[in-house]
Amino acid sequence: MKFGTKAIHAGVEPDPTTGAIMTPIYQTSTYVQRSPGDHKGYEYSRTHNPTRTQLQNALAALENGKHGLCFASGMAAIDAVVKMLSPGDEVISTNDLYGGSYRIFTKIFQNYGIKFHFISMADINNIENYVNENTKLLWVETPTNPLLNIIDIKGAAAIARKHNLKLVVDNTFATPYLQLPLDLGADIVMHSLTKYMGGHSDVVMGALIVKDDELHEKLAFIQNASGGTPGPQDCFLLLRGLKTLHLRMQRHCENGRAIAQYLKNHPKVEKVFWPGFEDHHNHAIAKNQMRDFGGMISFVLKGDKMEDAIQTLERFKFFALAESLGGVESLCGHPASMTHASIPREERMKGGLSDSLIRLSVGVEDIEDLIADLEQAIG
Ligand SMILES: *Cc1c(COP(=O)(O)O)cnc(C)c1O
């Protein structure tokens, strides 16, 4: 199956009891047993729920994995991965990271004796400088948020294999439409389904996708034991969103390309961050591991003044000023004070995230309207 066909059909079966083509919302917490232990595979909805099962299967199919696991949020999915570790273990992560990931690593898991290194992975050879006998996990986000750096997944997978580490890729920005980390050697794909996968800004959810049975068993144990699972109504919304993932992503990419070019030529714009530019630091890797370059763009205005950025953000009409990304509607944001406020300024600046950086999540509206909005907002 090609990707678009998969998005609509893979992993999802018409309901066996009625033939309903869309997966029903099994709004139930428990399931009747004929005799103790004699049931139809469902006992309690924290452990299994038929709506969630179909979503997990669909996600596994889209990521070319074998098993999917859904969580009540992207953060709950991240939480489950790190819970596989023990005190003394070490994680090597990128320094240009989703703020919430940085927060859970440093403010929660560091207190449990797990050590995190936040390093530049623009050149993946840098990773080996931080590997020691306690290293267990490599945490990669690509493209990164909000600077759109690109990390070589295949290269990171080779390093992980060599040192017997597990490679996790946060695939939230790219989605399986653009890149397939498991095919490139990753062990775990992590998603905030809240973003492009759901695609309609109406649900918060996360997921993990793996190929390996043993790894799945460990993570499924944590999913059930810790209990950060989503409800069936939300799983239904996700299943509905996935059916148009390929259509939405195609338009996000088209609009993203047009806006990146527009901003690059704008006299008031200093710098544009978008992996599709030939002079992007890791453009060649992006071209190699991604189908297209997505709808996320960041830029800095000439003069790099925080007030100019704030005023521009206030003037937008179609780009709504909001946290989050990946919905059908265009959003704009100010990472330094919004999504990345939990990262200390010094850490932010080290990675190049300046105070005046504006981040765009380019939606699927008509491009003429979006360009006109940028025109009037930047002035
Ligand atoms: C939003 C996001 C998360 C966290 O997901 P939630 O669904 O908000 O809990 C993790 N990683 C990235 C890249 C994100 O954009």
The ligand as a MOL file (V3000), in Angstrom:
LIG
                    3D

  0  0  0     0  0            999 V3000
M  V30 BEGIN CTAB
M  V30 COUNTS 15 15 0 0 0
M  V30 BEGIN ATOM
M  V30 1 C 3.7800 19.1140 21.6420 0
M  V30 2 C 5.0100 18.3310 21.5870 0
M  V30 3 C 5.2950 17.3590 22.5670 0
M  V30 4 C 4.3890 17.1140 23.7740 0
M  V30 5 O 3.1520 16.6040 23.3960 0
M  V30 6 P 1.7600 16.9330 24.1660 0
M  V30 7 O 0.7610 16.2260 23.3410 0
M  V30 8 O 1.6010 18.4140 24.1880 0
M  V30 9 O 1.8870 16.3700 25.5440 0
M  V30 10 C 6.4660 16.6350 22.4250 0
M  V30 11 N 7.3150 16.8510 21.3940 0
M  V30 12 C 7.0670 17.7750 20.4490 0
M  V30 13 C 8.0320 17.9620 19.3370 0
M  V30 14 C 5.9190 18.5460 20.5140 0
M  V30 15 O 5.6970 19.4830 19.5820 0
M  V30 END ATOM
M  V30 BEGIN BOND
M  V30 1 1 1 2
M  V30 2 1 2 3
M  V30 3 2 2 14
M  V30 4 1 3 4
M  V30 5 2 3 10
M  V30 6 1 4 5
M  V30 7 1 5 6
M  V30 8 2 6 7
M  V30 9 1 6 8
M  V30 10 1 6 9
M  V30 11 1 10 11
M  V30 12 2 11 12
M  V30 13 1 12 13
M  V30 14 1 12 14
M  V30 15 1 14 15
M  V30 END BOND
M  V30 END CTAB
M  END
